[in-house]
Amino acid sequence: MPAEARYYSDEGWVKSYFLLSYSDYYDPENLQFGSLRAFKEFILEPGKGFSSHPHAEVEITTIVLEGEITHEDNMGNRGVLRKEDVQCITTGTGIEHSEFNRGKEPLRLYQIWISPSSTHLEPAYSKKKFEPSDWNNRLLPLASGQKFEGALRINADATIYRASLERGHMLHFNSKEGRFVFIYISAGELSVNGQRLGQGDQARLDEEKTIHLETASSAELVLIDIPANRENI
């Protein structure tokens, strides 16, 4: 899907791209992709943010791309996430949290929502800083319910990867039956199984066994491996 297919919202203090239905954006043909329920890109101006609000029964992963965000929740967690930090929240039976940009520069982040493997879980919180060298020319698991060493744990049979590919480099991802793969191009250009994609474009792969990722220049991407959950599509 091309970048132009994203839903764009500009409220002045926050600019948002929604890749799946969320908030004021409703498309009955684009409610979710497998167990992926939301993929949002926010650009939040300094001094602005989201006051305390509730969530339940969803796994929320936040990836900070630029700037910083202050998180505070009713579980007693409070802290600042900066560039390359990743935060995971199991909302489970319910949490309330706020998110503010108290820095001096605009904040840019991805927020990814995935359906949990089971309901009525106890809420949980974790965060970790990753180094760009760790995802250079490889798919690095950032958050996973598949027991990858070094990845933050989420309560879902899914994995969120990040990668940065140098010119002429190729990666291969082997999927399995009953799995979907979602790819979002953060920067540059990338060929996904021969289809050329640019910044802001996305690929949604339906049970393809092998996925080839190749760039003639350079590219940055997020890849999400998720259960199909066909009944919800």
Buried (B, 14 or more C-beta within 10 A) or exposed (E): BEBEEBBEBEEEEBBBBBBBBBEEBEEEEBBBBBBBBBBBBBBBBBEBBBEEEEBBBBBBBBBBBBBBBBBBBEBEBEEBBBBBBBBBBBBBEEBBBBBBBBBEEBBBBBBBBBBBBEEEBEBBBBBBEBEEEEBEEBBBBBBBBEEBEEBBBBBBBBBBBBBBBEEEBEBEBEBEEEBBBBBBBBBBBBBBEEEEBEBBBBBEBEBBEEBEBBBEEBBBBBBBBBBBBEEEE
